[in-house]
Amino acid sequence: MSRLLLYSRPDCHLCDEAAELLSVVAPDRDVTHVDIEDDIVLLDRYGVRVPVLRAEPSGAELGWPFDAQQLTRFLHAS
């Protein structure tokens, strides 16, 4: 099972929606929440794209907007 990273930023309602969807679709998966504002490289890369879900070690990414079906497909493929 891949490690999941959810790139987000504070006070981002879309990030909150993505986290909530993850908790419903994959309640047993451990997700590391990464605040992009703590890292200039991440802020540069994801600043206007958050939330973004990344699977490690494959590097596959799923950018918002995504729904439960898209999220489920991503999780099974990662």
Buried (B, 14 or more C-beta within 10 A) or exposed (E): EBBBBBBBBEEBEEBEBBBEBBEEBBEEEEBEEBBBEEEEEBBEEBEEEBBBBBBEEEEEBBBBEBEEEEBEEBBEEB
